[in-house]
Amino acid sequence: TEDEVSAGLEALESFSTLSLDAELSAGDDGYSLADTLGDSDGSYDTVVDREAAREGLRRLPERERAILYMRFFEDMTQSSIAESLGISQMHVSRLITRSCARVRAEALGRP
């Protein structure tokens, strides 16, 4: 029918494209369609990194997870962690280094 043809022609027009350089307003202060697009958000990289590290952190022994939590989330010094666990500060340092290396390797897909 004629109504269906009109509806079909109208629907076809909804698929027309514009250049990103197309001006959206008149005058010297006009801006283009590209000016309305958002910028890349650096926070996405943080989310991706956290998700990549999640499984590696879960696989760490409980004590190593606790040490990383105290160091990076409770902002405790290595000395205070060592004191609370009854181990040396040097041992805490080694555990942090080893744990971070394991999580990093796993996040990057290395054995």
N, C-alpha and C positions, 0 to 999 in steps of 0.2 A: 504494500500500500504506500501511498504518498507519505504518510506519517512515519513509516518505518524508514523510508529513504531519507527523509529529513533528519531523523534521529541518527541514522548511520553517518550522514555527511557531517553532522554536528560532532559526533564522536571522533571522526577522523581528524577534525581540527584540534582536538584536545591533545593530539600527539605531535603537534608542531614543536619545533625546537627553536631556541634563541641562542645566539652567541653569548659567551660569558662577557664579552665586551659590549653587549647591547646596553645602551643608556636607558636607565629606568625613569629618570625625571628630566624635565625640560630645564634649560637655562645653563649658566656656566658652572653652577655647583652640582650638576647632575652626577650621578654615580652609576656604575655598571653593575650588572648582575654578579660579577665576580666579587664586588665589594661587599656583598651580602653573605658570602660564604664564610664559615667559621675557620679559625686557625687550628692547627694541630695542637692537641693538648698533651703536654709532657707527662701528665699524670698517668696516661695510659701505659707508658713504659714502666712505671712503678708497679702498676697492677699486674702487668705481664711478668715482671721479675718476681713479685711475691708469689704468684701462682706457680711459677717454675720452681721456686724454692720450697714450696709447701710439702711435697712428698719427701724430699731429702731431709727436711727438718723432722718429719714424723718418724723417719727411719733411724734417727740418731738415738743412742742410748738415753735413758731418762736423765741421768746426771748431766750429760752434755747439753741436752735441751734446756735444763734448768739453768746451767751456767750461761748459755746464750741469752736466755730470758732475762736473767739478772743483769747481764752486761748491757744489752741493747734496749731493753724495755724498762728496766728499773734504774738504768744509768749508774749501776754500781761499779766501783773501781775493781780491778783485778785483786787488789789487796783485801778489800772488804769481802769479796766473794770467797777468796781463799780462807779468810778467817771464819766466815759462816759455815764453810764446809769442812774445816779442819785439814786443809791441804796447803801446799806452798803456793805462793803467787806465781812462781815459775811454772808449776804444773797447770794452774789455771790458764796461763798464757798459752802453753802448748795445746791444751784442750780446745781453747777458742780457735787457735790457728788451724788445728786439725779438723775441727767440726766445720768451720767455714769452708775449708778446702773441699771437704766431702760434699757438702751441700752444693757448692758452686759446680763441682764436677758433675754431679748428678743433674743439676739444672741444665747444664750444657750438653747432656747426653753422653758424658764420658763415664767409663766404668770406674 
